[in-house]
């Protein structure tokens, strides 16, 4: 039981890191960034590149994944979103533009790495088993959970306490007021994409470390989950996304534990059913306003 | 005599096919209050939006000798032109203090203490969400926030709009205070009587053009102005 709860928290942490980046872009720009799964995948491959080419330790490779995917996020904005923004295109166009961008990158990665599973270099990942009572827990996952929590705390600090965070929140709530208050909008949007994509990239690297198996389509299953988690948490609310992510993680593992083996296929149905129930009871989501509600 | 702080020449603002401001020229002298009065839709707010860089505009805008036409809004704020917008545009989901910090943008926190001294009610409510303030308090917050940006020219767009008469008086008392301190202001206002009483220099705008200019006193004494804008 303790092992399952531990796994639920681990999975929830990955969902949360993925979903907060997704929610951050949505809260500021009102767009669904369908290329977010791509930065997740790229994070895992950037880590692989640094570990296999330079022999970098996993921790350093995770930092590289954050930095490279963060910069990639700015590039993504400049290519897929900024041109549409300048012409006042509707959010749906931006969504399709990011989807197109995502497919191109995934195909290019498949061309380079093939569609199959790729592993990290042998012996490059730290391994430790923690024995607590009867439970045998993977030490690497504990590190990953800790890191995810630290990253989310750091994000909360940046958004709530720093001038950059206030600029981002002002832009999310009222772009006109933000401009009149001297917010450099291009800079704030670039920072939003850097943070969002960096967190998505590091989530991908951490998941890759935990499963030691990565592939170009690895981000795709997380997209629908992140979207669901964001809606359930309250559109664009960062704490809501985190809460929703852990509920989904725990729901999935609970389904695995409590459903008889022949119904294992219903794991997703049960987890999503739980989230559906939350929405029926609270249509605005659990923490029903965004980083900053638009007035 | 030193040149004006702000010189606007042949300013044109268009929204798609419609031109809202048709080649307006005026100047604002340092240390003075200049007002633009006129009916709804005369182009006053469009003029201020152009000065703040919110809408593209044709013509020349010189601020302190520098051409600022076409500069992005954040560069204009940095140059010293700060606007208190119509409808106040406070950030409702942020606290009062966070709103003020948006104006302060990393400058000395002692300025924040001075703001609380000038507007004690904001000090009392610093931890509350700005959206929970009354209309008058929100207007004070919008003015205080703009002052924290240390403006060399303060643009005010309809600061009395939608406020109760007692609150309007308080807002204009505050503006009179700022005038005594030598803060340069360009005031757009439908309450022409109060605006003209406060102003050193005044312009009347109609259908996107300036149709009359003079000192505040001149225009207060003008029969046409009295009939059209002062209800006299």
Interface residues (C-beta under 8 A of the other chain):
Chain A: X163 X166 X167 X169 X170 X173 X174 X176 X177 X179 X180 X181 X182 X183 X184 X185 X289 X292 X293 X295
Chain B: X52 X53 X54 X72 X73 X74 X77 X78 X82 X83 X85 X89 X90 X91 X92 X93 X94 X98 X101 X102 X103 X105 X106 X131 X145 X149
